[in-house]
Amino acid sequence: MNVKSIINNHHFTLINNETNLDNKINKLFASDLMSHVMGFAETEDCLVTVLNNINVLGVASLLDFTGVIFSHGVKVNDSIIQKANELDIPLIQTKLTTVEVINELHKLGE
C-alpha cells in the first residue's frame, strides 16, 4: 500500500501538496501520544491521529513517516499544512474514526 492508494479511496482526502504519494507504507500506527509514537513506531509507517499539533510533524519527520492521517474529521491548522508542504509529508483527512480508518485500510492492503 502507498499514499496514493489511500487517497484514491473516497473516505480520504489529501489536504496538502501532492508529494511522495508513491512511497510505500510499512504499516499503520495509530496514537495520539507522540512519546508513544517515538518509542514504538518505525520508519515509513503512516500515523493515524486526532492530534492537531505541529509536534506531529516533528515526530513524522524524525521517523521518516510516509504520511499522517487525521481521523474523526479533525480540521488541520494551516500552519501544520504549510510545514508539511515544506517537509514533503503527505497529510490526509477523513471523517472516519481511528478504528474505521484501520479497518478500511486493512481491507485496502489485502
N, C-alpha and C positions, 0 to 999 in steps of 0.2 A: 504494500500500500504506500502511496505517496500523497503529498498535499493536494495535488491536482485531482486525484480520485475522490478526496473528501469534498472538495468544493464543487465537484460535479454532482454531488448528492443534493437534492432540493432542500434539505434541512440545514445546510451550512452555507455561509456567505463569507467570502474573503473581504475584509474591511480595510486592507491597505494595499500597497503596491504588489503587482504580480511578480514576485521574485522567489527563486528557489522552490518552485512548485513541483519540480520533478524529483526533488530529494526524497529518498526512501526513508520511511518511518520505521525505526527499530521496534518501538512499542508505544502504547499509550500509557501515560502516567497521570493519574487524577489526584490532585491535592490542592488545598488552599493554604497550606503551611509551608512556606518556602524553605525553612530549615529542614523539613522532612524531605522535600524535593531534592535539596542539595545532598542529603545523606543517602538517598536510595535510588534516585533516577539515574539514567545512563545517557551517554552521548547519543544523539539522533533520536531521542524519544520525542513525543509530541505531548505537551502538557495540556490537561483539561482542568480548568479552574473557574471560579467566580471572582477571584481576587482582582480587582480593578486598581492595580498599583504598579508604579514604574519598576518596583523591585522584581516583578515577574520577569521583565525583560533582562534585568541583570542576571538572574539565575538562568534564563533561557540562553543568553549569550555565553555565559560561563560554561554551561554544559553542552553548548552547541546543539540545542534543540532544533528540530526541523519545523516547528511551529507551535503556536499556542491557540487553543480553542477555548473561547469564553462561553460557558453554558448558562442556562437559565435566563437568556435574553439580556445579559449584562450589557449596559451601554458603556463602551470603552472610551476613556478620555482621549481627546485629540492629542495631548502630549505623548501618550503611550503609542498612539498610531504613528505619529511623527518619528519618535525614537525607533520604533520597529522598522520603519522605512530606512532609516539610517543604518540599522544593524542587519538589514535584509532578512528579517524574521517574519514569516507569514502569520497574520492574525486572522482567526476565523471566529465568527459569531454564530450562535444558534439559540433558538428558544427552547431546545430540548434540555431536560435536566441532565446532570452529570451521568447518572446511571443510564439514561436513554442514549446519551452520546456513546458511551462504551458499548452498549448493545447494538446500536446502529452500525458503528464502525467495525464491530466484531463480525457482523454479517457481511460487510463490505470486504473485509480482509480474508474471508474464507475462499 
